[in-house]
Amino acid sequence: LNKNVPIFVCTMAYPTVPCPLHIFEPCYRLMIRRCMETGTKQFGMCISDPVKGFADYGCILEIRNVEFFADGRSVVDSIGKRRFKVIQHSQRDGYNTADIEYIEDQKVK
């Protein structure tokens, strides 16, 4: 998962940290549905950037559970997995996507 990764522009996310989300905007409802249907159950989280649309660094979130409501909203239970750097910003069907490369941390001895 490093080409056309869906990007949720919202808040800061970190590896190993739970990130509960309330999804109500139509573009993000579509994004979450696609993440679940394709089986990746992952998307990127970046903070907003006034010039580029979203920051050049973010964190991959893995969906652990989704509770869908009758009106289309959902509550997503996700957790941070890996940090990444954005190589190319793009869009798909109203939500942001990006080509990314993962950041490898130096292991502490």
DSSP file (Angstrom, degrees, kcal/mol; ACC not computed):
  #  RESIDUE AA STRUCTURE BP1 BP2  ACC     N-H-->O    O-->H-N    N-H-->O    O-->H-N    TCO  KAPPA ALPHA  PHI   PSI    X-CA   Y-CA   Z-CA
    1    1 A L              0   0    0      0, 0.0     3,-0.1     0, 0.0     4,-0.0   0.000 360.0 360.0 360.0  88.6    0.0    0.0    0.0
    2    2 A N        +     0   0    0      1,-0.2    98,-2.5    99,-0.0     2,-0.4   0.394 360.0  76.2-145.1  -0.5    2.0    3.0   -1.3
    3    3 A K  S    S-     0   0    0     96,-0.2    96,-0.2     1,-0.2    -1,-0.2  -0.953 110.0  -5.9-114.7 135.5    0.3    4.1   -4.5
    4    4 A N  S    S-     0   0    0     -2,-0.4    95,-0.2     1,-0.2    -1,-0.2   0.883  82.4-177.4  50.6  45.9   -2.9    6.1   -4.4
    5    5 A V  E     -A   98   0A   0     93,-2.9    93,-1.4    -3,-0.2    -1,-0.2  -0.586  30.4-114.7 -73.1 128.4   -3.3    5.8   -0.7
    6    6 A P  E     -A   97   0A   0      0, 0.0    38,-3.5     0, 0.0     2,-0.5  -0.430  31.8-152.4 -63.3 138.0   -6.5    7.4    0.6
    7    7 A I  E     -Ab  96  44A   0     89,-3.0     2,-0.7    36,-0.2    89,-0.6  -0.963   9.4-157.2-120.3 122.7   -5.7   10.3    2.9
    8    8 A F  E     - b   0  45A   0     36,-3.5    38,-2.0    -2,-0.5     2,-0.9  -0.878  14.2-150.6 -93.8 116.8   -8.0   11.5    5.6
    9    9 A V  E     + b   0  46A   0     -2,-0.7    38,-0.2    36,-0.2    36,-0.1  -0.796  58.2  93.1 -92.7 108.2   -7.2   15.2    6.3
   10   10 A C  S    S-     0   0    0     36,-2.1    38,-0.4    -2,-0.9     2,-0.2   0.176  75.8 -13.5-154.0 -85.1   -8.0   15.7   10.0
   11   11 A T  S    S-     0   0    0     -3,-0.2    -1,-0.4    36,-0.2     2,-0.3  -0.649  72.6 -74.5-131.5-178.9   -5.6   15.4   12.9
   12   12 A M        -     0   0    0     -2,-0.2     2,-0.3    46,-0.1    34,-0.1  -0.667  45.5-169.4 -83.3 137.1   -2.2   14.1   13.9
   13   13 A A        -     0   0    0     -2,-0.3    34,-0.1    32,-0.3    32,-0.1  -0.937   2.5-161.8-126.7 152.1   -1.9   10.3   14.2
   14   14 A Y    >   -     0   0    0     -2,-0.3     3,-1.7     3,-0.3    66,-0.5  -0.959  31.8 -90.0-133.8 148.4    0.9    8.2   15.7
   15   15 A P  B 3  S+c   80   0A   0      0, 0.0    66,-0.2     0, 0.0    67,-0.1  -0.304 111.0  11.0 -56.5 140.1    2.0    4.6   15.4
   16   16 A T  T 3  S+     0   0    0     64,-2.6    65,-0.1     1,-0.2    66,-0.0   0.293 100.6 116.8  73.4  -4.0    0.4    2.3   18.2
   17   17 A V    <   -     0   0    0     -3,-1.7    63,-2.0     1,-0.0    -3,-0.3  -0.820  67.8-122.3 -98.3 125.8   -2.0    5.1   19.2
   18   18 A P  E     -D   79   0A   0      0, 0.0    61,-0.3     0, 0.0    -4,-0.1  -0.325  23.8-166.4 -61.3 145.4   -5.8    4.5   18.8
   19   19 A C  E     -D   78   0A   0     59,-3.7    59,-0.7    -6,-0.1     2,-0.2  -0.751   1.1-164.9-138.4  87.2   -7.6    7.0   16.7
   20   20 A P  E     -D   77   0A   0      0, 0.0     2,-0.4     0, 0.0    57,-0.2  -0.542  13.7-167.5 -74.5 138.6  -11.4    6.9   16.9
   21   21 A L  E     -D   76   0A   0     55,-2.6    55,-2.9    -2,-0.2     2,-0.6  -0.976  23.1-147.5-132.1 141.2  -13.1    8.8   14.1
   22   22 A H  E     -D   75   0A   0     -2,-0.4     2,-0.6    53,-0.2    53,-0.2  -0.939  23.9-160.1-103.8 112.1  -16.7   10.0   13.5
   23   23 A I  E     +D   74   0A   0     51,-3.0    51,-2.1    -2,-0.6    -2,-0.0  -0.832  35.7 135.8-100.7 121.7  -17.2    9.9    9.7
   24   24 A F        +     0   0    0     -2,-0.6    -1,-0.2    49,-0.2    51,-0.0   0.539  38.0  99.2-137.2 -21.9  -20.0   12.0    8.2
   25   25 A E  S  > S-     0   0    0      1,-0.1     4,-2.3     4,-0.0     3,-0.5  -0.541  73.9-128.0 -72.8 136.0  -18.8   13.8    5.1
   26   26 A P  H  > S+     0   0    0      0, 0.0     4,-2.1     0, 0.0     5,-0.2   0.849 106.1  53.3 -53.6 -39.7  -19.8   12.0    1.9
   27   27 A C  H  > S+     0   0    0      1,-0.2     4,-1.9     2,-0.2    68,-0.1   0.898 112.8  43.4 -65.9 -38.2  -16.3   11.8    0.4
   28   28 A Y  H  > S+     0   0    0     -3,-0.5     4,-2.6     2,-0.2     5,-0.2   0.808 109.0  57.4 -78.1 -28.6  -14.9   10.2    3.6
   29   29 A R  H  X S+     0   0    0     -4,-2.3     4,-2.2     2,-0.2    -2,-0.2   0.928 110.0  45.9 -61.4 -43.7  -17.9    7.9    3.9
   30   30 A L  H  X S+     0   0    0     -4,-2.1     4,-2.5    -5,-0.2    -2,-0.2   0.915 111.4  52.4 -62.9 -44.2  -17.0    6.7    0.4
   31   31 A M  H  X S+     0   0    0     -4,-1.9     4,-2.3     1,-0.2    -2,-0.2   0.928 111.4  45.1 -59.2 -48.1  -13.3    6.4    1.3
   32   32 A I  H  X S+     0   0    0     -4,-2.6     4,-2.1     2,-0.2    -1,-0.2   0.908 111.7  52.8 -64.4 -42.3  -14.0    4.3    4.4
   33   33 A R  H  X S+     0   0    0     -4,-2.2     4,-2.7    -5,-0.2    -1,-0.2   0.919 110.9  47.3 -59.7 -43.3  -16.4    2.0    2.5
   34   34 A R  H  X S+     0   0    0     -4,-2.5     4,-2.6     2,-0.2     6,-0.3   0.897 108.5  54.5 -65.6 -40.2  -13.7    1.5   -0.2
   35   35 A C  H  X S+     0   0    0     -4,-2.3     6,-2.2     1,-0.2     4,-0.6   0.892 113.9  42.4 -59.6 -39.1  -11.0    0.7    2.4
   36   36 A M  H  < S+     0   0    0     -4,-2.1     3,-0.3     2,-0.2    -2,-0.2   0.909 114.8  48.9 -74.0 -42.6  -13.3   -2.0    3.9
   37   37 A E  H  < S+     0   0    0     -4,-2.7    -2,-0.2     1,-0.2    -3,-0.2   0.857 110.8  49.3 -68.6 -35.7  -14.5   -3.4    0.5
   38   38 A T  H  < S-     0   0    0     -4,-2.6    -1,-0.2    -5,-0.2    -2,-0.2   0.679 107.6-126.6 -77.9 -16.2  -11.0   -3.7   -1.0
   39   39 A G  S  < S+     0   0    0     -4,-0.6    -3,-0.1    -3,-0.3    -4,-0.1   0.381  82.0 110.1  89.6  -5.0   -9.8   -5.5    2.2
   40   40 A T        -     0   0    0     -5,-0.4    -4,-0.2    -6,-0.3    -5,-0.1   0.883  53.6-167.5 -69.5 -35.7   -6.8   -3.1    2.8
   41   41 A K        +     0   0    0     -6,-2.2    22,-3.3     1,-0.2     2,-0.3   0.789  50.7 107.5  51.7  31.8   -8.6   -1.7    5.9
   42   42 A Q  E     + E   0  62A   0     20,-0.2     2,-0.3    -7,-0.2    20,-0.2  -0.982  37.5 161.9-138.8 149.9   -5.9    1.1    5.9
   43   43 A F  E     - E   0  61A   0     18,-1.9    18,-3.6    -2,-0.3     2,-0.3  -0.963  36.2-103.4-155.2 163.9   -5.7    4.8    5.0
   44   44 A G  E     -bE   7  60A   0    -38,-3.5   -36,-3.5    -2,-0.3     2,-0.5  -0.657  22.3-152.6 -93.6 150.1   -3.4    7.7    5.7
   45   45 A M  E     +bE   8  59A   0     14,-2.1    14,-1.9    -2,-0.3     2,-0.3  -0.990  22.0 165.5-122.2 125.7   -4.0   10.5    8.2
   46   46 A C  E     -b    9   0A   0    -38,-2.0   -36,-2.1    -2,-0.5     2,-0.2  -0.955  34.0-116.7-133.7 153.6   -2.4   13.9    7.6
   47   47 A I        -     0   0    0     10,-0.5     8,-2.6    -2,-0.3   -36,-0.2  -0.506  46.3 -88.2 -82.9 162.3   -3.0   17.3    9.1
   48   48 A S  E     -H   54   0B   0    -38,-0.4     6,-0.3     6,-0.2    -1,-0.1  -0.343  34.3-162.7 -70.6 148.2   -4.2   20.1    6.9
   49   49 A D  E  >  -H   53   0B   0      4,-0.8     4,-2.1     6,-0.1    -3,-0.0  -0.992  15.5-144.7-131.7 125.0   -1.8   22.4    5.0
   50   50 A P  T  4 S+     0   0    0      0, 0.0    -1,-0.1     0, 0.0    -2,-0.0   0.751  98.4  34.5 -64.1 -23.3   -3.1   25.7    3.6
   51   51 A V  T  4 S+     0   0    0     -3,-0.0    -3,-0.0     1,-0.0    -2,-0.0   0.894 129.6  27.7 -94.7 -51.3   -1.0   25.6    0.5
   52   52 A K  T  4 S-     0   0    0      1,-0.1     2,-0.1     2,-0.0    -1,-0.0   0.620  99.9-119.4 -90.0 -14.3   -0.8   21.9   -0.5
   53   53 A G  E  < S+H   49   0B   0     -4,-2.1    -4,-0.8    43,-0.0     2,-0.3  -0.245  89.4  23.9 100.0 -44.8   -4.1   20.7    1.0
   54   54 A F  E    S-H   48   0B   0     -6,-0.3    -6,-0.2    -2,-0.1   -45,-0.0  -0.987  92.9 -87.3-151.4 158.2   -2.4   18.3    3.4
   55   55 A A        -     0   0    0     -8,-2.6    -6,-0.1    -2,-0.3    -7,-0.0  -0.060  29.5-121.4 -65.0 161.2    1.0   17.8    5.1
   56   56 A D  S    S+     0   0    0     29,-0.1    30,-3.4    31,-0.0     2,-0.3   0.511  95.9  52.3 -80.8  -6.5    3.9   16.0    3.5
   57   57 A Y  E     + F   0  85A   0     28,-0.2   -10,-0.5   -10,-0.1     2,-0.3  -0.968  64.7 140.6-130.8 147.5    4.1   13.6    6.5
   58   58 A G  E     - F   0  84A   0     26,-2.0    26,-2.5    -2,-0.3     2,-0.4  -0.880  40.2 -99.8-161.9-166.8    1.5   11.4    8.1
   59   59 A C  E     -EF  45  83A   0    -14,-1.9   -14,-2.1    -2,-0.3     2,-0.4  -0.996  26.2-123.0-135.6 136.4    0.6    8.0    9.6
   60   60 A I  E     -E   44   0A   0     22,-3.5    21,-3.3    -2,-0.4    22,-0.5  -0.638  28.2-155.1 -75.3 131.8   -1.1    5.0    8.2
   61   61 A L  E     -EF  43  80A   0    -18,-3.6   -18,-1.9    -2,-0.4     2,-0.5  -0.907   2.6-148.6-108.6 139.3   -4.2    4.0   10.2
   62   62 A E  E     -EF  42  79A   0     17,-2.7    17,-1.8    -2,-0.4     2,-0.5  -0.924  18.2-127.8-106.9 129.0   -5.5    0.5   10.3
   63   63 A I  E     + F   0  78A   0    -22,-3.3    15,-0.3    -2,-0.5     3,-0.1  -0.632  28.3 175.2 -77.8 121.8   -9.3    0.0   10.7
   64   64 A R  E     -     0   0A   0     13,-3.4     2,-0.3    -2,-0.5    14,-0.2   0.790  68.7  -8.0 -92.9 -34.3  -10.1   -2.3   13.6
   65   65 A N  E     - F   0  77A   0     12,-1.5    12,-3.1     2,-0.0     2,-0.4  -0.979  55.8-157.3-160.7 148.4  -13.8   -1.9   13.5
   66   66 A V  E     - F   0  76A   0     -2,-0.3     2,-0.6    10,-0.2    10,-0.2  -0.999   4.0-160.5-131.3 132.1  -16.5    0.2   11.8
   67   67 A E  E     - F   0  75A   0      8,-2.5     8,-2.1    -2,-0.4     2,-0.3  -0.948  15.8-157.7-111.0 112.4  -20.0    0.8   13.1
   68   68 A F  E     - F   0  74A   0     -2,-0.6     2,-0.3     6,-0.2     6,-0.2  -0.699   3.5-150.9 -91.4 140.1  -22.3    2.0   10.3
   69   69 A F    >   -     0   0    0      4,-2.8     3,-1.9    -2,-0.3    -2,-0.0  -0.733  27.2-110.6-107.6 159.6  -25.5    4.0   11.1
   70   70 A A  T 3  S+     0   0    0      1,-0.3    -1,-0.1    -2,-0.3     4,-0.0   0.784 115.6  57.7 -59.6 -30.6  -28.7    4.1    9.1
   71   71 A D  T 3  S-     0   0    0      1,-0.1    -1,-0.3     2,-0.0     3,-0.1   0.403 122.7-100.9 -84.5   4.1  -28.1    7.8    8.0
   72   72 A G  S <  S+     0   0    0     -3,-1.9    -2,-0.1     1,-0.4    -1,-0.1   0.177  84.2 122.0 100.8 -17.7  -24.7    6.9    6.4
   73   73 A R        -     0   0    0     -5,-0.1    -4,-2.8   -51,-0.0    -1,-0.4  -0.261  40.2-169.5 -70.7 165.5  -22.5    8.1    9.2
   74   74 A S  E     -DF  23  68A   0    -51,-2.1   -51,-3.0    -6,-0.2     2,-0.5  -0.993  24.2-134.8-153.0 157.8  -20.1    5.8   10.9
   75   75 A V  E     -DF  22  67A   0     -8,-2.1    -8,-2.5    -2,-0.3     2,-0.5  -0.978  26.2-158.5-113.8 122.7  -17.7    5.5   13.8
   76   76 A V  E     -DF  21  66A   0    -55,-2.9   -55,-2.6    -2,-0.5     2,-0.8  -0.890   9.1-156.1-108.3 125.4  -14.3    4.1   12.9
   77   77 A D  E     +DF  20  65A   0    -12,-3.1   -13,-3.4    -2,-0.5   -12,-1.5  -0.888  32.9 161.7 -96.8 108.5  -12.0    2.4   15.5
   78   78 A S  E     -DF  19  63A   0     -2,-0.8   -59,-3.7   -59,-0.7     2,-0.3  -0.841  26.1-153.8-127.8 164.6   -8.5    2.7   14.0
   79   79 A I  E     -DF  18  62A   0    -17,-1.8   -17,-2.7    -2,-0.3     2,-0.1  -0.998  28.3-104.9-140.1 142.1   -5.0    2.5   15.2
   80   80 A G  E     +cF  15  61A   0    -63,-2.0   -64,-2.6   -66,-0.5   -19,-0.2  -0.398  39.3 167.5 -66.7 137.9   -1.8    4.1   14.0
   81   81 A K  E     -     0   0A   0    -21,-3.3     2,-0.3     1,-0.3    -1,-0.1   0.759  54.5  -2.1-115.6 -63.1    0.6    1.7   12.2
   82   82 A R  E     -     0   0A   0    -22,-0.5   -22,-3.5   -67,-0.1    -1,-0.3  -0.983  59.9-123.2-140.6 145.7    3.5    3.3   10.2
   83   83 A R  E     - F   0  59A   0     20,-0.4    20,-2.2    -2,-0.3     2,-0.3  -0.567  33.9-174.2 -84.0 153.1    4.7    6.8    9.5
   84   84 A F  E     -GF 102  58A   0    -26,-2.5   -26,-2.0    18,-0.3     2,-0.4  -0.959  24.5-131.6-145.2 162.8    5.1    7.9    5.9
   85   85 A K  E     -GF 101  57A   0     16,-2.9    16,-2.2    -2,-0.3     2,-0.4  -0.957  30.3-122.8-113.3 135.0    6.3   10.8    3.6
   86   86 A V  E     +G  100   0A   0    -30,-3.4    14,-0.2    -2,-0.4     3,-0.1  -0.647  27.3 178.2 -79.3 127.7    4.1   12.0    0.8
   87   87 A I  E    S+     0   0A   0     12,-3.4     2,-0.3    -2,-0.4    13,-0.2   0.808  72.6  10.7 -93.8 -40.4    5.8   11.8   -2.6
   88   88 A Q  E     -G   99   0A   0     11,-1.6    11,-1.9   -32,-0.0    -1,-0.3  -0.975  67.5-142.5-146.1 128.1    2.8   13.0   -4.7
   89   89 A H  E     +G   98   0A   0     -2,-0.3     2,-0.3     9,-0.2     9,-0.2  -0.672  35.8 147.7 -84.8 140.2   -0.5   14.7   -3.7
   90   90 A S  E     -G   97   0A   0      7,-2.4     7,-2.8    -2,-0.3     2,-0.3  -0.921  32.7-126.1-156.3-177.3   -3.6   13.8   -5.7
   91   91 A Q  E     -G   96   0A   0      5,-0.3     2,-0.3    -2,-0.3     5,-0.2  -0.955  11.4-170.8-138.3 156.7   -7.4   13.3   -5.5
   92   92 A R  E >  S-G   95   0A   0      3,-2.9     3,-2.1    -2,-0.3    -2,-0.0  -0.916  72.9 -22.8-149.5 121.2  -10.0   10.7   -6.2
   93   93 A D  T 3  S-     0   0    0     -2,-0.3   -63,-0.1     1,-0.3     3,-0.1   0.806 127.7 -44.2  49.5  38.8  -13.8   11.1   -6.2
   94   94 A G  T 3  S+     0   0    0      1,-0.3     2,-0.3   -66,-0.0    -1,-0.3   0.283 121.2  89.1  96.2 -11.5  -13.6   14.1   -3.8
   95   95 A Y  E <  S- G   0  92A   0     -3,-2.1    -3,-2.9   -68,-0.1    -1,-0.3  -0.847  78.3-102.2-118.4 160.2  -11.1   12.8   -1.2
   96   96 A N  E     -AG   7  91A   0    -89,-0.6   -89,-3.0    -2,-0.3     2,-0.3  -0.439  34.9-179.4 -78.9 148.8   -7.3   13.2   -1.2
   97   97 A T  E     -AG   6  90A   0     -7,-2.8    -7,-2.4   -91,-0.3     2,-0.3  -0.899   3.7-169.1-136.2 167.7   -4.9   10.4   -2.2
   98   98 A A  E     -AG   5  89A   0    -93,-1.4   -93,-2.9    -2,-0.3     2,-0.5  -0.993  28.0-125.2-156.4 150.4   -1.1   10.2   -2.2
   99   99 A D  E     - G   0  88A   0    -11,-1.9   -12,-3.4    -2,-0.3   -11,-1.6  -0.876  47.9-176.6 -89.9 132.7    1.8    8.2   -3.4
  100  100 A I  E     - G   0  86A   0    -98,-2.5     2,-0.4    -2,-0.5   -14,-0.2  -0.812  29.2-148.9-130.4 164.7    3.9    7.6   -0.3
  101  101 A E  E     - G   0  85A   0    -16,-2.2   -16,-2.9    -2,-0.3     2,-0.1  -0.996  31.7-117.1-131.9 139.1    7.1    6.1    1.0
  102  102 A Y  E     - G   0  84A   0     -2,-0.4     2,-0.5   -18,-0.2   -18,-0.3  -0.424  19.7-130.5 -76.2 147.1    7.3    4.6    4.5
  103  103 A I        -     0   0    0    -20,-2.2     2,-0.6    -2,-0.1   -20,-0.4  -0.857  17.1-150.1 -97.5 126.1    9.7    6.1    7.1
  104  104 A E        -     0   0    0     -2,-0.5     2,-0.2   -22,-0.1   -22,-0.0  -0.870  10.6-144.0 -99.7 122.8   11.9    3.6    8.8
  105  105 A D        -     0   0    0     -2,-0.6     2,-0.4     1,-0.1     0, 0.0  -0.516  22.8-108.1 -80.3 150.1   12.9    4.4   12.4
  106  106 A Q        -     0   0    0     -2,-0.2     2,-0.2     1,-0.1    -1,-0.1  -0.659  38.9-118.9 -76.3 132.5   16.3    3.5   13.8
  107  107 A K        -     0   0    0     -2,-0.4     2,-0.4     1,-0.1    -1,-0.1  -0.494  20.7-124.3 -74.4 138.9   15.9    0.7   16.3
  108  108 A V              0   0    0     -2,-0.2    -1,-0.1     1,-0.1     0, 0.0  -0.697 360.0 360.0 -83.1 131.1   17.0    1.4   19.8
  109  109 A K              0   0    0     -2,-0.4    -1,-0.1     0, 0.0    -2,-0.0   0.492 360.0 360.0 -80.2 360.0   19.6   -1.0   21.0
